Amino acid sequence: MGTLRKSAVAVSLLAVLATTTPSAAATFDGDWNVQIASSNAACSSGASVSIGINNGQIASHNAAVTASGRVAEAGAIRVTLASGMKRAVGSGVLTGTSGSGTWRAALCSGTWTAQRM
């Protein structure tokens, strides 16, 4: 009987978890404008990329730049931007309406800031 009771408790717990609200990462859902700055004068700086976040998943709104990655519950973000053969990886933190972090690519690196649109 103990095993049956444990199974019933486990099923009840799974049912409660399934009906709770989506993860806190969904707090960051929406459109974001990301400004990119380079710390190396030889690399271009001042680019702007529009991304979207849906249930913590990152996607780009621009066909020329592919964005992918994830936002964690506390706002920690990891993102990869790719355009043709070029690729950059960034990390940082989002808050309710803004964010910032660093990025790096093969020959360049720098910082980024983001604003919710």
Contacts in CASP RR format, 6 or more apart in sequence:
PFRMAT RR
TARGET T0000
AUTHOR 0000-0000-0000
METHOD contacts of the structure
MODEL  1
MGTLRKSAVAVSLLAVLATTTPSAAATFDGDWNVQIASSNAACSSGASVS
IGINNGQIASHNAAVTASGRVAEAGAIRVTLASGMKRAVGSGVLTGTSGS
GTWRAALCSGTWTAQRM
22 55 0 8 1.000
23 55 0 8 1.000
23 56 0 8 1.000
23 73 0 8 1.000
24 73 0 8 1.000
24 74 0 8 1.000
25 55 0 8 1.000
25 56 0 8 1.000
25 70 0 8 1.000
25 71 0 8 1.000
25 72 0 8 1.000
25 73 0 8 1.000
25 75 0 8 1.000
26 55 0 8 1.000
26 56 0 8 1.000
27 75 0 8 1.000
27 96 0 8 1.000
28 53 0 8 1.000
28 56 0 8 1.000
28 71 0 8 1.000
28 75 0 8 1.000
28 77 0 8 1.000
28 94 0 8 1.000
28 96 0 8 1.000
29 53 0 8 1.000
29 54 0 8 1.000
29 55 0 8 1.000
29 56 0 8 1.000
30 52 0 8 1.000
30 53 0 8 1.000
30 54 0 8 1.000
30 116 0 8 1.000
30 117 0 8 1.000
31 50 0 8 1.000
31 51 0 8 1.000
31 52 0 8 1.000
31 61 0 8 1.000
31 116 0 8 1.000
31 117 0 8 1.000
32 50 0 8 1.000
32 51 0 8 1.000
32 52 0 8 1.000
32 53 0 8 1.000
32 94 0 8 1.000
32 114 0 8 1.000
32 115 0 8 1.000
32 116 0 8 1.000
32 117 0 8 1.000
33 48 0 8 1.000
33 49 0 8 1.000
33 50 0 8 1.000
33 114 0 8 1.000
33 115 0 8 1.000
33 117 0 8 1.000
34 48 0 8 1.000
34 49 0 8 1.000
34 50 0 8 1.000
34 51 0 8 1.000
34 112 0 8 1.000
34 113 0 8 1.000
34 114 0 8 1.000
35 46 0 8 1.000
35 47 0 8 1.000
35 48 0 8 1.000
35 112 0 8 1.000
35 113 0 8 1.000
35 114 0 8 1.000
35 115 0 8 1.000
36 45 0 8 1.000
36 46 0 8 1.000
36 47 0 8 1.000
36 48 0 8 1.000
36 49 0 8 1.000
36 103 0 8 1.000
36 110 0 8 1.000
36 111 0 8 1.000
36 112 0 8 1.000
37 45 0 8 1.000
37 46 0 8 1.000
37 110 0 8 1.000
37 111 0 8 1.000
37 112 0 8 1.000
37 113 0 8 1.000
38 44 0 8 1.000
38 45 0 8 1.000
38 46 0 8 1.000
38 108 0 8 1.000
38 109 0 8 1.000
38 110 0 8 1.000
39 108 0 8 1.000
39 109 0 8 1.000
39 110 0 8 1.000
39 111 0 8 1.000
40 107 0 8 1.000
40 108 0 8 1.000
40 109 0 8 1.000
40 110 0 8 1.000
42 107 0 8 1.000
42 108 0 8 1.000
43 107 0 8 1.000
43 108 0 8 1.000
49 60 0 8 1.000
49 62 0 8 1.000
49 65 0 8 1.000
49 67 0 8 1.000
49 81 0 8 1.000
50 60 0 8 1.000
50 61 0 8 1.000
50 62 0 8 1.000
50 117 0 8 1.000
51 58 0 8 1.000
51 59 0 8 1.000
51 60 0 8 1.000
51 61 0 8 1.000
51 67 0 8 1.000
51 79 0 8 1.000
52 58 0 8 1.000
52 59 0 8 1.000
52 60 0 8 1.000
52 61 0 8 1.000
52 67 0 8 1.000
53 59 0 8 1.000
53 71 0 8 1.000
56 70 0 8 1.000
56 71 0 8 1.000
57 69 0 8 1.000
57 70 0 8 1.000
58 67 0 8 1.000
58 68 0 8 1.000
58 69 0 8 1.000
58 70 0 8 1.000
58 71 0 8 1.000
58 77 0 8 1.000
58 79 0 8 1.000
59 67 0 8 1.000
59 68 0 8 1.000
60 66 0 8 1.000
60 67 0 8 1.000
60 81 0 8 1.000
64 83 0 8 1.000
65 81 0 8 1.000
65 82 0 8 1.000
65 83 0 8 1.000
66 81 0 8 1.000
66 82 0 8 1.000
66 83 0 8 1.000
67 79 0 8 1.000
67 80 0 8 1.000
67 81 0 8 1.000
68 79 0 8 1.000
68 80 0 8 1.000
68 82 0 8 1.000
69 77 0 8 1.000
69 78 0 8 1.000
69 79 0 8 1.000
69 80 0 8 1.000
70 77 0 8 1.000
70 78 0 8 1.000
71 77 0 8 1.000
71 94 0 8 1.000
74 93 0 8 1.000
75 93 0 8 1.000
75 94 0 8 1.000
75 95 0 8 1.000
76 91 0 8 1.000
76 92 0 8 1.000
76 93 0 8 1.000
77 90 0 8 1.000
77 91 0 8 1.000
77 92 0 8 1.000
77 93 0 8 1.000
77 94 0 8 1.000
78 89 0 8 1.000
78 90 0 8 1.000
78 91 0 8 1.000
78 92 0 8 1.000
79 89 0 8 1.000
79 90 0 8 1.000
79 91 0 8 1.000
80 87 0 8 1.000
80 88 0 8 1.000
80 89 0 8 1.000
80 90 0 8 1.000
81 87 0 8 1.000
81 88 0 8 1.000
81 90 0 8 1.000
81 103 0 8 1.000
82 88 0 8 1.000
86 105 0 8 1.000
86 106 0 8 1.000
87 105 0 8 1.000
87 106 0 8 1.000
88 103 0 8 1.000
88 104 0 8 1.000
88 105 0 8 1.000
88 108 0 8 1.000
89 103 0 8 1.000
89 104 0 8 1.000
89 105 0 8 1.000
90 101 0 8 1.000
90 102 0 8 1.000
90 103 0 8 1.000
90 104 0 8 1.000
90 112 0 8 1.000
91 101 0 8 1.000
91 102 0 8 1.000
91 103 0 8 1.000
92 99 0 8 1.000
92 100 0 8 1.000
92 101 0 8 1.000
92 102 0 8 1.000
93 99 0 8 1.000
93 100 0 8 1.000
93 101 0 8 1.000
94 114 0 8 1.000
96 116 0 8 1.000
97 115 0 8 1.000
97 116 0 8 1.000
98 113 0 8 1.000
98 114 0 8 1.000
98 115 0 8 1.000
98 116 0 8 1.000
99 113 0 8 1.000
99 114 0 8 1.000
99 115 0 8 1.000
100 111 0 8 1.000
100 112 0 8 1.000
100 113 0 8 1.000
100 114 0 8 1.000
101 111 0 8 1.000
101 112 0 8 1.000
101 113 0 8 1.000
102 109 0 8 1.000
102 110 0 8 1.000
102 111 0 8 1.000
102 112 0 8 1.000
103 109 0 8 1.000
103 110 0 8 1.000
103 111 0 8 1.000
103 112 0 8 1.000
104 110 0 8 1.000
END
